[in-house]
Structures are given as structure tokens and as C-alpha cells.
Amino acid sequence: MLPILKRDLYETKEACIAKGIDFNVKNIKIIFAKFFLLLITKVNQLEESLIAKGYGNE
């Protein structure tokens, strides 16, 4: 899972830079906020897929 998170953080950083948000200490809160929103979305999708496969309904 860590390589996926590392890739997602890199993609989030690159997307912010493309939008004109500099990657510095002042804007790191914005970058991490976008990253954690992406992380929560992925965790939610993982939860839904596991429930669909029958895990967690015990």
C-alpha cells in the first residue's frame, strides 16, 4: 500500500504545481488536504469492494 500512497502523493504534488500552487512549506497544508481527500476516497472504495465480495458482513 505504501508505494501506491507514494505515487498518489507525487501525483497530487504535480497536479498542484500544474495549477500554479508552489510546493513549499506555506502551501503544504493545501497539498496534504488534497492528498488526504484522495486517500479517504480510496479507502471508501476499498471498503465497498470488500463488502461486495462478502467480507465484513459476519
mmCIF file as Biopython writes it, N, C-alpha, C and O atoms, coordinates in Angstrom:
data_model
#
loop_
_atom_site.group_PDB
_atom_site.id
_atom_site.type_symbol
_atom_site.label_atom_id
_atom_site.label_alt_id
_atom_site.label_comp_id
_atom_site.label_asym_id
_atom_site.label_entity_id
_atom_site.label_seq_id
_atom_site.pdbx_PDB_ins_code
_atom_site.Cartn_x
_atom_site.Cartn_y
_atom_site.Cartn_z
_atom_site.occupancy
_atom_site.B_iso_or_equiv
_atom_site.auth_seq_id
_atom_site.auth_asym_id
_atom_site.pdbx_PDB_model_num
ATOM 1   N N  . MET A ? 1  ? 0.825   -1.198  0.000   1.0 0.0 1  A 1 
ATOM 2   C CA . MET A ? 1  ? 0.000   0.000   0.000   1.0 0.0 1  A 1 
ATOM 3   C C  . MET A ? 1  ? 0.866   1.258   0.000   1.0 0.0 1  A 1 
ATOM 4   O O  . MET A ? 1  ? 0.456   2.286   -0.539  1.0 0.0 1  A 1 
ATOM 5   N N  . LEU A ? 2  ? 2.041   1.192   0.589   1.0 0.0 2  A 1 
ATOM 6   C CA . LEU A ? 2  ? 2.891   2.381   0.652   1.0 0.0 2  A 1 
ATOM 7   C C  . LEU A ? 2  ? 3.353   2.872   -0.721  1.0 0.0 2  A 1 
ATOM 8   O O  . LEU A ? 2  ? 3.371   4.083   -0.941  1.0 0.0 2  A 1 
ATOM 9   N N  . PRO A ? 3  ? 3.726   1.994   -1.652  1.0 0.0 3  A 1 
ATOM 10  C CA . PRO A ? 3  ? 4.085   2.513   -2.979  1.0 0.0 3  A 1 
ATOM 11  C C  . PRO A ? 3  ? 2.923   3.234   -3.675  1.0 0.0 3  A 1 
ATOM 12  O O  . PRO A ? 3  ? 3.133   4.199   -4.409  1.0 0.0 3  A 1 
ATOM 13  N N  . ILE A ? 4  ? 1.723   2.763   -3.441  1.0 0.0 4  A 1 
ATOM 14  C CA . ILE A ? 4  ? 0.548   3.416   -4.029  1.0 0.0 4  A 1 
ATOM 15  C C  . ILE A ? 4  ? 0.355   4.791   -3.414  1.0 0.0 4  A 1 
ATOM 16  O O  . ILE A ? 4  ? 0.062   5.752   -4.126  1.0 0.0 4  A 1 
ATOM 17  N N  . LEU A ? 5  ? 0.514   4.897   -2.111  1.0 0.0 5  A 1 
ATOM 18  C CA . LEU A ? 5  ? 0.378   6.188   -1.444  1.0 0.0 5  A 1 
ATOM 19  C C  . LEU A ? 5  ? 1.473   7.153   -1.883  1.0 0.0 5  A 1 
ATOM 20  O O  . LEU A ? 5  ? 1.226   8.346   -2.056  1.0 0.0 5  A 1 
ATOM 21  N N  . LYS A ? 6  ? 2.673   6.634   -2.060  1.0 0.0 6  A 1 
ATOM 22  C CA . LYS A ? 6  ? 3.785   7.472   -2.522  1.0 0.0 6  A 1 
ATOM 23  C C  . LYS A ? 6  ? 3.487   8.012   -3.922  1.0 0.0 6  A 1 
ATOM 24  O O  . LYS A ? 6  ? 3.721   9.188   -4.201  1.0 0.0 6  A 1 
ATOM 25  N N  . ARG A ? 7  ? 2.968   7.146   -4.801  1.0 0.0 7  A 1 
ATOM 26  C CA . ARG A ? 7  ? 2.608   7.570   -6.152  1.0 0.0 7  A 1 
ATOM 27  C C  . ARG A ? 7  ? 1.501   8.614   -6.122  1.0 0.0 7  A 1 
ATOM 28  O O  . ARG A ? 7  ? 1.552   9.602   -6.854  1.0 0.0 7  A 1 
ATOM 29  N N  . ASP A ? 8  ? 0.499   8.395   -5.273  1.0 0.0 8  A 1 
ATOM 30  C CA . ASP A ? 8  ? -0.609  9.338   -5.181  1.0 0.0 8  A 1 
ATOM 31  C C  . ASP A ? 8  ? -0.152  10.694  -4.646  1.0 0.0 8  A 1 
ATOM 32  O O  . ASP A ? 8  ? -0.621  11.735  -5.108  1.0 0.0 8  A 1 
ATOM 33  N N  . LEU A ? 9  ? 0.753   10.684  -3.681  1.0 0.0 9  A 1 
ATOM 34  C CA . LEU A ? 9  ? 1.282   11.943  -3.153  1.0 0.0 9  A 1 
ATOM 35  C C  . LEU A ? 9  ? 2.053   12.688  -4.235  1.0 0.0 9  A 1 
ATOM 36  O O  . LEU A ? 9  ? 1.941   13.908  -4.356  1.0 0.0 9  A 1 
ATOM 37  N N  . TYR A ? 10 ? 2.830   11.956  -5.018  1.0 0.0 10 A 1 
ATOM 38  C CA . TYR A ? 10 ? 3.577   12.573  -6.113  1.0 0.0 10 A 1 
ATOM 39  C C  . TYR A ? 10 ? 2.620   13.164  -7.159  1.0 0.0 10 A 1 
ATOM 40  O O  . TYR A ? 10 ? 2.831   14.279  -7.637  1.0 0.0 10 A 1 
ATOM 41  N N  . GLU A ? 11 ? 1.572   12.416  -7.507  1.0 0.0 11 A 1 
ATOM 42  C CA . GLU A ? 11 ? 0.597   12.908  -8.480  1.0 0.0 11 A 1 
ATOM 43  C C  . GLU A ? 11 ? -0.149  14.129  -7.952  1.0 0.0 11 A 1 
ATOM 44  O O  . GLU A ? 11 ? -0.421  15.058  -8.713  1.0 0.0 11 A 1 
ATOM 45  N N  . THR A ? 12 ? -0.482  14.143  -6.671  1.0 0.0 12 A 1 
ATOM 46  C CA . THR A ? 12 ? -1.140  15.290  -6.061  1.0 0.0 12 A 1 
ATOM 47  C C  . THR A ? 12 ? -0.231  16.504  -6.099  1.0 0.0 12 A 1 
ATOM 48  O O  . THR A ? 12 ? -0.665  17.612  -6.413  1.0 0.0 12 A 1 
ATOM 49  N N  . LYS A ? 13 ? 1.037   16.285  -5.774  1.0 0.0 13 A 1 
ATOM 50  C CA . LYS A ? 13 ? 2.016   17.375  -5.807  1.0 0.0 13 A 1 
ATOM 51  C C  . LYS A ? 13 ? 2.145   17.937  -7.215  1.0 0.0 13 A 1 
ATOM 52  O O  . LYS A ? 13 ? 2.149   19.155  -7.395  1.0 0.0 13 A 1 
ATOM 53  N N  . GLU A ? 14 ? 2.251   17.071  -8.212  1.0 0.0 14 A 1 
ATOM 54  C CA . GLU A ? 14 ? 2.384   17.515  -9.599  1.0 0.0 14 A 1 
ATOM 55  C C  . GLU A ? 14 ? 1.130   18.249  -10.074 1.0 0.0 14 A 1 
ATOM 56  O O  . GLU A ? 14 ? 1.231   19.233  -10.806 1.0 0.0 14 A 1 
ATOM 57  N N  . ALA A ? 15 ? -0.048  17.778  -9.663  1.0 0.0 15 A 1 
ATOM 58  C CA . ALA A ? 15 ? -1.290  18.439  -10.048 1.0 0.0 15 A 1 
ATOM 59  C C  . ALA A ? 15 ? -1.372  19.835  -9.444  1.0 0.0 15 A 1 
ATOM 60  O O  . ALA A ? 15 ? -1.814  20.774  -10.106 1.0 0.0 15 A 1 
ATOM 61  N N  . CYS A ? 16 ? -0.950  19.974  -8.200  1.0 0.0 16 A 1 
ATOM 62  C CA . CYS A ? 16 ? -0.960  21.291  -7.557  1.0 0.0 16 A 1 
ATOM 63  C C  . CYS A ? 16 ? 0.025   22.229  -8.241  1.0 0.0 16 A 1 
ATOM 64  O O  . CYS A ? 16 ? -0.279  23.404  -8.445  1.0 0.0 16 A 1 
ATOM 65  N N  . ILE A ? 17 ? 1.183   21.730  -8.589  1.0 0.0 17 A 1 
ATOM 66  C CA . ILE A ? 17 ? 2.172   22.554  -9.284  1.0 0.0 17 A 1 
ATOM 67  C C  . ILE A ? 17 ? 1.630   22.977  -10.655 1.0 0.0 17 A 1 
ATOM 68  O O  . ILE A ? 17 ? 1.844   24.112  -11.081 1.0 0.0 17 A 1 
ATOM 69  N N  . ALA A ? 18 ? 0.930   22.072  -11.343 1.0 0.0 18 A 1 
ATOM 70  C CA . ALA A ? 18 ? 0.347   22.400  -12.646 1.0 0.0 18 A 1 
ATOM 71  C C  . ALA A ? 18 ? -0.725  23.478  -12.517 1.0 0.0 18 A 1 
ATOM 72  O O  . ALA A ? 18 ? -0.936  24.265  -13.439 1.0 0.0 18 A 1 
ATOM 73  N N  . LYS A ? 19 ? -1.400  23.508  -11.368 1.0 0.0 19 A 1 
ATOM 74  C CA . LYS A ? 19 ? -2.420  24.527  -11.135 1.0 0.0 19 A 1 
ATOM 75  C C  . LYS A ? 19 ? -1.834  25.831  -10.624 1.0 0.0 19 A 1 
ATOM 76  O O  . LYS A ? 19 ? -2.566  26.795  -10.401 1.0 0.0 19 A 1 
ATOM 77  N N  . GLY A ? 20 ? -0.525  25.871  -10.438 1.0 0.0 20 A 1 
ATOM 78  C CA . GLY A ? 20 ? 0.126   27.101  -10.001 1.0 0.0 20 A 1 
ATOM 79  C C  . GLY A ? 20 ? 0.348   27.204  -8.508  1.0 0.0 20 A 1 
ATOM 80  O O  . GLY A ? 20 ? 0.716   28.268  -8.009  1.0 0.0 20 A 1 
ATOM 81  N N  . ILE A ? 21 ? 0.132   26.126  -7.791  1.0 0.0 21 A 1 
ATOM 82  C CA . ILE A ? 21 ? 0.372   26.111  -6.347  1.0 0.0 21 A 1 
ATOM 83  C C  . ILE A ? 21 ? 1.800   25.634  -6.125  1.0 0.0 21 A 1 
ATOM 84  O O  . ILE A ? 21 ? 2.123   24.484  -6.422  1.0 0.0 21 A 1 
ATOM 85  N N  . ASP A ? 22 ? 2.646   26.496  -5.612  1.0 0.0 22 A 1 
ATOM 86  C CA . ASP A ? 22 ? 4.042   26.132  -5.371  1.0 0.0 22 A 1 
ATOM 87  C C  . ASP A ? 22 ? 4.143   25.107  -4.254  1.0 0.0 22 A 1 
ATOM 88  O O  . ASP A ? 22 ? 3.363   25.131  -3.302  1.0 0.0 22 A 1 
ATOM 89  N N  . PHE A ? 23 ? 5.104   24.212  -4.379  1.0 0.0 23 A 1 
ATOM 90  C CA . PHE A ? 23 ? 5.325   23.191  -3.359  1.0 0.0 23 A 1 
ATOM 91  C C  . PHE A ? 23 ? 6.330   23.744  -2.352  1.0 0.0 23 A 1 
ATOM 92  O O  . PHE A ? 23 ? 7.541   23.581  -2.507  1.0 0.0 23 A 1 
ATOM 93  N N  . ASN A ? 24 ? 5.806   24.399  -1.321  1.0 0.0 24 A 1 
ATOM 94  C CA . ASN A ? 24 ? 6.655   24.929  -0.254  1.0 0.0 24 A 1 
ATOM 95  C C  . ASN A ? 24 ? 5.940   24.740  1.081   1.0 0.0 24 A 1 
ATOM 96  O O  . ASN A ? 24 ? 4.829   24.213  1.134   1.0 0.0 24 A 1 
ATOM 97  N N  . VAL A ? 25 ? 6.583   25.170  2.145   1.0 0.0 25 A 1 
ATOM 98  C CA . VAL A ? 25 ? 6.046   24.954  3.492   1.0 0.0 25 A 1 
ATOM 99  C C  . VAL A ? 25 ? 4.708   25.665  3.670   1.0 0.0 25 A 1 
ATOM 100 O O  . VAL A ? 25 ? 3.812   25.157  4.344   1.0 0.0 25 A 1 
ATOM 101 N N  . LYS A ? 26 ? 4.578   26.833  3.066   1.0 0.0 26 A 1 
ATOM 102 C CA . LYS A ? 26 ? 3.349   27.615  3.206   1.0 0.0 26 A 1 
ATOM 103 C C  . LYS A ? 26 ? 2.147   26.892  2.597   1.0 0.0 26 A 1 
ATOM 104 O O  . LYS A ? 26 ? 1.050   26.941  3.154   1.0 0.0 26 A 1 
ATOM 105 N N  . ASN A ? 27 ? 2.341   26.231  1.472   1.0 0.0 27 A 1 
ATOM 106 C CA . ASN A ? 27 ? 1.237   25.579  0.765   1.0 0.0 27 A 1 
ATOM 107 C C  . ASN A ? 27 ? 1.140   24.089  1.021   1.0 0.0 27 A 1 
ATOM 108 O O  . ASN A ? 27 ? 0.309   23.417  0.410   1.0 0.0 27 A 1 
ATOM 109 N N  . ILE A ? 28 ? 1.956   23.561  1.898   1.0 0.0 28 A 1 
ATOM 110 C CA . ILE A ? 28 ? 1.936   22.114  2.127   1.0 0.0 28 A 1 
ATOM 111 C C  . ILE A ? 28 ? 0.605   21.662  2.730   1.0 0.0 28 A 1 
ATOM 112 O O  . ILE A ? 28 ? 0.193   20.518  2.534   1.0 0.0 28 A 1 
ATOM 113 N N  . LYS A ? 29 ? -0.065  22.553  3.460   1.0 0.0 29 A 1 
ATOM 114 C CA . LYS A ? 29 ? -1.377  22.203  4.014   1.0 0.0 29 A 1 
ATOM 115 C C  . LYS A ? 29 ? -2.376  21.926  2.894   1.0 0.0 29 A 1 
ATOM 116 O O  . LYS A ? 29 ? -3.177  20.997  2.996   1.0 0.0 29 A 1 
ATOM 117 N N  . ILE A ? 30 ? -2.334  22.714  1.840   1.0 0.0 30 A 1 
ATOM 118 C CA . ILE A ? 30 ? -3.245  22.533  0.713   1.0 0.0 30 A 1 
ATOM 119 C C  . ILE A ? 30 ? -2.970  21.198  0.030   1.0 0.0 30 A 1 
ATOM 120 O O  . ILE A ? 30 ? -3.893  20.455  -0.301  1.0 0.0 30 A 1 
ATOM 121 N N  . ILE A ? 31 ? -1.696  20.909  -0.175  1.0 0.0 31 A 1 
ATOM 122 C CA . ILE A ? 31 ? -1.318  19.669  -0.858  1.0 0.0 31 A 1 
ATOM 123 C C  . ILE A ? 31 ? -1.720  18.458  -0.035  1.0 0.0 31 A 1 
ATOM 124 O O  . ILE A ? 31 ? -2.259  17.493  -0.576  1.0 0.0 31 A 1 
ATOM 125 N N  . PHE A ? 32 ? -1.461  18.498  1.279   1.0 0.0 32 A 1 
ATOM 126 C CA . PHE A ? 32 ? -1.831  17.361  2.123   1.0 0.0 32 A 1 
ATOM 127 C C  . PHE A ? 32 ? -3.340  17.240  2.269   1.0 0.0 32 A 1 
ATOM 128 O O  . PHE A ? 32 ? -3.853  16.129  2.403   1.0 0.0 32 A 1 
ATOM 129 N N  . ALA A ? 33 ? -4.061  18.350  2.248   1.0 0.0 33 A 1 
ATOM 130 C CA . ALA A ? 33 ? -5.524  18.278  2.311   1.0 0.0 33 A 1 
ATOM 131 C C  . ALA A ? 33 ? -6.061  17.555  1.081   1.0 0.0 33 A 1 
ATOM 132 O O  . ALA A ? 33 ? -6.938  16.699  1.198   1.0 0.0 33 A 1 
ATOM 133 N N  . LYS A ? 34 ? -5.541  17.892  -0.095  1.0 0.0 34 A 1 
ATOM 134 C CA . LYS A ? 34 ? -5.969  17.217  -1.317  1.0 0.0 34 A 1 
ATOM 135 C C  . LYS A ? 34 ? -5.572  15.742  -1.288  1.0 0.0 34 A 1 
ATOM 136 O O  . LYS A ? 34 ? -6.327  14.880  -1.737  1.0 0.0 34 A 1 
ATOM 137 N N  . PHE A ? 35 ? -4.378  15.457  -0.754  1.0 0.0 35 A 1 
ATOM 138 C CA . PHE A ? 35 ? -3.911  14.075  -0.667  1.0 0.0 35 A 1 
ATOM 139 C C  . PHE A ? 35 ? -4.796  13.260  0.270   1.0 0.0 35 A 1 
ATOM 140 O O  . PHE A ? 35 ? -5.172  12.137  -0.067  1.0 0.0 35 A 1 
ATOM 141 N N  . PHE A ? 36 ? -5.136  13.800  1.434   1.0 0.0 36 A 1 
ATOM 142 C CA . PHE A ? 36 ? -5.954  13.049  2.377   1.0 0.0 36 A 1 
ATOM 143 C C  . PHE A ? 36 ? -7.378  12.870  1.861   1.0 0.0 36 A 1 
ATOM 144 O O  . PHE A ? 36 ? -8.020  11.863  2.161   1.0 0.0 36 A 1 
ATOM 145 N N  . LEU A ? 37 ? -7.876  13.828  1.093   1.0 0.0 37 A 1 
ATOM 146 C CA . LEU A ? 37 ? -9.181  13.650  0.477   1.0 0.0 37 A 1 
ATOM 147 C C  . LEU A ? 37 ? -9.143  12.494  -0.514  1.0 0.0 37 A 1 
ATOM 148 O O  . LEU A ? 37 ? -10.063 11.678  -0.558  1.0 0.0 37 A 1 
ATOM 149 N N  . LEU A ? 38 ? -8.078  12.427  -1.309  1.0 0.0 38 A 1 
ATOM 150 C CA . LEU A ? 38 ? -7.895  11.305  -2.229  1.0 0.0 38 A 1 
ATOM 151 C C  . LEU A ? 38 ? -7.759  9.993   -1.462  1.0 0.0 38 A 1 
ATOM 152 O O  . LEU A ? 38 ? -8.317  8.975   -1.871  1.0 0.0 38 A 1 
ATOM 153 N N  . LEU A ? 39 ? -7.020  10.011  -0.354  1.0 0.0 39 A 1 
ATOM 154 C CA . LEU A ? 39 ? -6.823  8.819   0.466   1.0 0.0 39 A 1 
ATOM 155 C C  . LEU A ? 39 ? -8.139  8.312   1.043   1.0 0.0 39 A 1 
ATOM 156 O O  . LEU A ? 39 ? -8.400  7.109   1.027   1.0 0.0 39 A 1 
ATOM 157 N N  . ILE A ? 40 ? -8.965  9.213   1.550   1.0 0.0 40 A 1 
ATOM 158 C CA . ILE A ? 40 ? -10.256 8.826   2.120   1.0 0.0 40 A 1 
ATOM 159 C C  . ILE A ? 40 ? -11.149 8.232   1.038   1.0 0.0 40 A 1 
ATOM 160 O O  . ILE A ? 40 ? -11.871 7.266   1.286   1.0 0.0 40 A 1 
ATOM 161 N N  . THR A ? 41 ? -11.103 8.805   -0.152  1.0 0.0 41 A 1 
ATOM 162 C CA . THR A ? 41 ? -11.889 8.271   -1.265  1.0 0.0 41 A 1 
ATOM 163 C C  . THR A ? 41 ? -11.451 6.851   -1.616  1.0 0.0 41 A 1 
ATOM 164 O O  . THR A ? 41 ? -12.289 5.978   -1.844  1.0 0.0 41 A 1 
ATOM 165 N N  . LYS A ? 42 ? -10.133 6.622   -1.657  1.0 0.0 42 A 1 
ATOM 166 C CA . LYS A ? 42 ? -9.628  5.278   -1.972  1.0 0.0 42 A 1 
ATOM 167 C C  . LYS A ? 42 ? -9.994  4.274   -0.891  1.0 0.0 42 A 1 
ATOM 168 O O  . LYS A ? 42 ? -10.341 3.136   -1.205  1.0 0.0 42 A 1 
ATOM 169 N N  . VAL A ? 43 ? -9.924  4.669   0.369   1.0 0.0 43 A 1 
ATOM 170 C CA . VAL A ? 43 ? -10.288 3.773   1.465   1.0 0.0 43 A 1 
ATOM 171 C C  . VAL A ? 43 ? -11.767 3.424   1.385   1.0 0.0 43 A 1 
ATOM 172 O O  . VAL A ? 43 ? -12.154 2.282   1.633   1.0 0.0 43 A 1 
ATOM 173 N N  . ASN A ? 44 ? -12.588 4.401   1.041   1.0 0.0 44 A 1 
ATOM 174 C CA . ASN A ? 44 ? -14.016 4.150   0.906   1.0 0.0 44 A 1 
ATOM 175 C C  . ASN A ? 44 ? -14.291 3.172   -0.237  1.0 0.0 44 A 1 
ATOM 176 O O  . ASN A ? 44 ? -15.130 2.282   -0.098  1.0 0.0 44 A 1 
ATOM 177 N N  . GLN A ? 45 ? -13.596 3.327   -1.359  1.0 0.0 45 A 1 
ATOM 178 C CA . GLN A ? 45 ? -13.759 2.399   -2.477  1.0 0.0 45 A 1 
ATOM 179 C C  . GLN A ? 45 ? -13.297 0.994   -2.106  1.0 0.0 45 A 1 
ATOM 180 O O  . GLN A ? 45 ? -13.926 0.009   -2.492  1.0 0.0 45 A 1 
ATOM 181 N N  . LEU A ? 46 ? -12.216 0.905   -1.369  1.0 0.0 46 A 1 
ATOM 182 C CA . LEU A ? 46 ? -11.721 -0.396  -0.920  1.0 0.0 46 A 1 
ATOM 183 C C  . LEU A ? 46 ? -12.720 -1.066  0.007   1.0 0.0 46 A 1 
ATOM 184 O O  . LEU A ? 46 ? -12.964 -2.268  -0.097  1.0 0.0 46 A 1 
ATOM 185 N N  . GLU A ? 47 ? -13.300 -0.283  0.918   1.0 0.0 47 A 1 
ATOM 186 C CA . GLU A ? 47 ? -14.312 -0.820  1.829   1.0 0.0 47 A 1 
ATOM 187 C C  . GLU A ? 47 ? -15.512 -1.357  1.057   1.0 0.0 47 A 1 
ATOM 188 O O  . GLU A ? 47 ? -15.996 -2.454  1.333   1.0 0.0 47 A 1 
ATOM 189 N N  . GLU A ? 48 ? -15.983 -0.585  0.099   1.0 0.0 48 A 1 
ATOM 190 C CA . GLU A ? 48 ? -17.142 -1.014  -0.686  1.0 0.0 48 A 1 
ATOM 191 C C  . GLU A ? 48 ? -16.847 -2.275  -1.491  1.0 0.0 48 A 1 
ATOM 192 O O  . GLU A ? 48 ? -17.708 -3.146  -1.612  1.0 0.0 48 A 1 
ATOM 193 N N  . SER A ? 49 ? -15.643 -2.380  -2.040  1.0 0.0 49 A 1 
ATOM 194 C CA . SER A ? 49 ? -15.312 -3.570  -2.811  1.0 0.0 49 A 1 
ATOM 195 C C  . SER A ? 49 ? -15.199 -4.804  -1.911  1.0 0.0 49 A 1 
ATOM 196 O O  . SER A ? 49 ? -15.594 -5.899  -2.312  1.0 0.0 49 A 1 
ATOM 197 N N  . LEU A ? 50 ? -14.667 -4.634  -0.708  1.0 0.0 50 A 1 
ATOM 198 C CA . LEU A ? 50 ? -14.573 -5.769  0.215   1.0 0.0 50 A 1 
ATOM 199 C C  . LEU A ? 50 ? -15.958 -6.222  0.683   1.0 0.0 50 A 1 
ATOM 200 O O  . LEU A ? 50 ? -16.210 -7.420  0.819   1.0 0.0 50 A 1 
ATOM 201 N N  . ILE A ? 51 ? -16.842 -5.271  0.925   1.0 0.0 51 A 1 
ATOM 202 C CA . ILE A ? 51 ? -18.210 -5.622  1.316   1.0 0.0 51 A 1 
ATOM 203 C C  . ILE A ? 51 ? -18.918 -6.336  0.176   1.0 0.0 51 A 1 
ATOM 204 O O  . ILE A ? 51 ? -19.661 -7.289  0.409   1.0 0.0 51 A 1 
ATOM 205 N N  . ALA A ? 52 ? -18.692 -5.883  -1.066  1.0 0.0 52 A 1 
ATOM 206 C CA . ALA A ? 52 ? -19.318 -6.517  -2.226  1.0 0.0 52 A 1 
ATOM 207 C C  . ALA A ? 52 ? -18.828 -7.954  -2.405  1.0 0.0 52 A 1 
ATOM 208 O O  . ALA A ? 52 ? -19.555 -8.804  -2.921  1.0 0.0 52 A 1 
ATOM 209 N N  . LYS A ? 53 ? -17.592 -8.219  -1.976  1.0 0.0 53 A 1 
ATOM 210 C CA . LYS A ? 53 ? -17.036 -9.573  -2.088  1.0 0.0 53 A 1 
ATOM 211 C C  . LYS A ? 53 ? -17.459 -10.459 -0.921  1.0 0.0 53 A 1 
ATOM 212 O O  . LYS A ? 53 ? -17.165 -11.654 -0.914  1.0 0.0 53 A 1 
ATOM 213 N N  . GLY A ? 54 ? -18.144 -9.885  0.064   1.0 0.0 54 A 1 
ATOM 214 C CA . GLY A ? 54 ? -18.641 -10.695 1.165   1.0 0.0 54 A 1 
ATOM 215 C C  . GLY A ? 54 ? -17.838 -10.596 2.437   1.0 0.0 54 A 1 
ATOM 216 O O  . GLY A ? 54 ? -18.149 -11.288 3.406   1.0 0.0 54 A 1 
ATOM 217 N N  . TYR A ? 55 ? -16.825 -9.767  2.473   1.0 0.0 55 A 1 
ATOM 218 C CA . TYR A ? 55 ? -16.043 -9.601  3.691   1.0 0.0 55 A 1 
ATOM 219 C C  . TYR A ? 55 ? -16.717 -8.565  4.586   1.0 0.0 55 A 1 
ATOM 220 O O  . TYR A ? 55 ? -17.288 -7.596  4.085   1.0 0.0 55 A 1 
ATOM 221 N N  . GLY A ? 56 ? -16.659 -8.753  5.880   1.0 0.0 56 A 1 
ATOM 222 C CA . GLY A ? 56 ? -17.145 -7.771  6.818   1.0 0.0 56 A 1 
ATOM 223 C C  . GLY A ? 56 ? -18.611 -7.886  7.198   1.0 0.0 56 A 1 
ATOM 224 O O  . GLY A ? 56 ? -19.085 -7.118  8.035   1.0 0.0 56 A 1 
ATOM 225 N N  . ASN A ? 57 ? -19.325 -8.801  6.623   1.0 0.0 57 A 1 
ATOM 226 C CA . ASN A ? 57 ? -20.739 -8.993  6.979   1.0 0.0 57 A 1 
ATOM 227 C C  . ASN A ? 57 ? -20.903 -10.214 7.874   1.0 0.0 57 A 1 
ATOM 228 O O  . ASN A ? 57 ? -21.785 -11.041 7.642   1.0 0.0 57 A 1 
ATOM 229 N N  . GLU A ? 58 ? -20.082 -10.326 8.866   1.0 0.0 58 A 1 
ATOM 230 C CA . GLU A ? 58 ? -20.122 -11.507 9.738   1.0 0.0 58 A 1 
ATOM 231 C C  . GLU A ? 58 ? -20.906 -11.239 10.987  1.0 0.0 58 A 1 
ATOM 232 O O  . GLU A ? 58 ? -21.041 -12.124 11.833  1.0 0.0 58 A 1 
#
